[in-house]
Amino acid sequence: MPLSCSQLSVFYGRRKALSGFRLSMEKGEIRALIGPNGSGKSTALQALAGLIKPAEGSAAIEDVSVASMSRRAIARKLAFLPQQPSAPDEMTIAQLVRQGRFSHVGLFRSYDGRDEKAIEWALDSTGLTSLADRALRELSGGERQRAWISAALAQEAGILLLDEPTSFLDIGYQVEILDLIHRLSREKGVTIVMAIHDINQAIAVSDRISLLERGELRFDGEPRALAESGLIEKTFRVKGRFVEVDPDKPPHFDVELTRLARPGA
């Protein structure tokens, strides 16, 4: 298994932020983590990446415990992209992506042909080759997010963890990023775990979904099974229904919106 974990539990002080979380992934699989705010999605990603030491349980990359691996060894296998990564605005896309090779190059080795090929592949895979010399400050939201994903790919990591990759983006850029994620999985064999708020986006792009609530895993399975479970309405405390548009595709969730009366009306 490229990525797995069992019984992962994380505490922040006395608060249990994640309890008994588990997953097991195949190469090239897309897994979406969904749930209300504070449900443990980001915590799960950080525990999988070895950025948080779990109080209980363990995560493994290719059956090797993450806790036993150095940060550099983890970076060669797994790339983690947080919600709002930052870099100097004057940095170019090419410079940012070159930083993604640091786990391979280190402090004492210069870039060689393999490094340059990895950088070229990362830029090409994200459609940024023609924009490589453009500064980050000149990029649209979607282009900037693609640049960060490109930097993660330059690590040549087979596992990509994404924390809310479509947040703060206009709908067009959201579709662009989701399409990229799907292509990386299907064409490049990258295993992807992403925390995401939009239920319909999760259903549309993922192979399996993990639903979290208050740190507990409430569901782990295929999108259609989630649609049939009734858990979305219960967990998010909304009224709605799943609508079947195409029998060959998962249904989408249609939330029932009610007009709120004005004060004094």
Disulfide bonds with the S-S distance in Angstrom:
none
